[in-house]
Amino acid sequence: MGQRLFAGGWLLFAPLVFWTPLASAYANSTFVGGMVIALSVLIPMMPGMSMSGMMGGPDVPPGWSYTPSSWLQRYPVAVMALIGFFVARYMGAYQLGHIDRAWDPFFGLGTQTIITSDASKAWPIADGGLGAVVYMLELVMTFMGGKTRWRTMPWMVLALAVLVLPLGGVSIYFIIIQPIVIGTWCTICLIAGLAMVIMIPYSLDEFVALGQFLVDARRKGKPFWRAFWTGDAMESGMADPASGPGAPLGDMIRQAAQGVTLPWALLASGAVGLWFMFTRISFGTSGQMANSDHLTGALVVTFAIIAFAEVARPLRFINIAFGLWLIAAPWLLTGNATPFADWAGMAGGVLLIALSIPRGRIANSYAGWDRVMYWPM
C-alpha cells in the first residue's frame, strides 16, 4: 500500500513541481492521483475489512450522547473540504498559467495580486495547488474508517486533526496578511480560508473522544502505542442511536450538526470581528490602526467559529482579551480618520467583551470533558 500511496502522492505533486504548462496534464494527474490514493486507502480500510472494525465495544463513547465518527458527522467536513479543493485548484490553475484571469467579484484584481505576490511566490511550488492537495487529503481521510474510528483508528483521527488544525491556522495567517502586507483582499482566498476554519468545530469532538479513549487505555494498563496504532475495545458506551439513510432530511441535518451549536452571542461576536476586518472601508482607517483592526477582527471571527463546537466553548473567553485590546488600541496606535472611529472602536471592544461571557446552549454530554465546557462554573 505504501508504494501506491507514494505513486498517488507523486501524481498530485508532479504538475506542481514541474510547473506544467498543460491544463490537461494537471487535471489528469489530479484525478488519477486522487483515485490511486482513494482506492489504496478507502477500500482496504472500509468498515468490516480490518481487525479493528471487528473489535468489541460501543459506537458511542462512554458518557457521550452521540458518536463523533458517524457518517453524518463527517458530511460538513467533507463539504468544506470539497469547496476548499475547487477554490484552491482554481487559484493553482491561474498560478500555473492555465487560465488568463482570476475571478474576484469585490476587489477587482485582488485575487490576481494576492496569488502572484512575493508571499505566494515564496513557496517553491504553486501554493494554490498545494492547498488543493491538502484539501483532497482531508476529503479522503474524512471517508476513512467506520463510526467507531475514534477508538479503532486513533492514528487516522489524529492525522486528520493535524491537517485541519495547523493548516486552519495557516489559512488564517494568509487572510491576515492580505491587506497588511500586500495591500488588498482576495475574495476566493477568503472563501477557502473560511472553509478551512469551519472544518475545525466539526472535527474537534472526534479528537476529544480519541483523547479520552487513549487516556482510558493507559489507565487500564494497556500498551499506549498499540492502542494508538491498532485501536482497541472499550467498555460501556452504547450503540449509535442516529437515524439511518431513510430518515427525514431535517433529522439528518440535526444529526450532522451534533456537537456544534450557534449561540446568538457567538454569532454576534463573529459579526463584530468581521466588521473590524474592514474598517479601512467603513471608517477610512489607515496605518497601524487599520492593521490592528484587521488582525484583531480576523482572530475574533476565528475563535468565535471554533467556539461553535460545544467541546471548545471556553475558547470564547479569548475574545475578551481582543475586546480589551480594541478599547486600548485607539489610545496607543495611529491611523484612525476621525474621533468617531476611535469611539466606535472602543464601543466595539466593550460589546465584544459582553458577548464573550454567555456560554450559549450545550445540547450534548461528553463524559469528563463536560467539566471543561462548563468552566469556570
FENFENCOR-V649822 format. One record per run of one state. SS is the DSSP state (@ for helix, = for strand, . for the rest). FROM is the first residue (numbers start at 1). TO is the last residue. If there is no record, write none. Layout:
ss=SS from=FROM to=TO
ss=SS from=FROM to=TO
This chain:
ss=. from=1 to=1
ss=@ from=2 to=17
ss=. from=18 to=22
ss=@ from=23 to=41
ss=. from=42 to=51
ss=@ from=52 to=54
ss=. from=55 to=56
ss== from=57 to=57
ss=. from=58 to=59
ss== from=60 to=60
ss=. from=61 to=63
ss== from=64 to=64
ss=. from=65 to=70
ss=@ from=71 to=95
ss=. from=96 to=109
ss=@ from=110 to=115
ss=. from=116 to=117
ss=@ from=118 to=121
ss=. from=122 to=126
ss=@ from=127 to=142
ss=. from=143 to=148
ss=@ from=149 to=152
ss=. from=153 to=153
ss=@ from=154 to=182
ss=. from=183 to=186
ss=@ from=187 to=219
ss=. from=220 to=223
ss=@ from=224 to=230
ss=. from=231 to=233
ss== from=234 to=234
ss=. from=235 to=237
ss== from=238 to=238
ss=. from=239 to=248
ss=@ from=249 to=256
ss=. from=257 to=259
ss== from=260 to=260
ss=. from=261 to=263
ss=@ from=264 to=277
ss=. from=278 to=278
ss=@ from=279 to=282
ss=. from=283 to=286
ss=@ from=287 to=306
ss=. from=307 to=308
ss== from=309 to=309
ss=@ from=310 to=332
ss=. from=333 to=338
ss=@ from=339 to=355
ss=. from=356 to=365
ss== from=366 to=366
ss=@ from=367 to=373
ss=. from=374 to=377
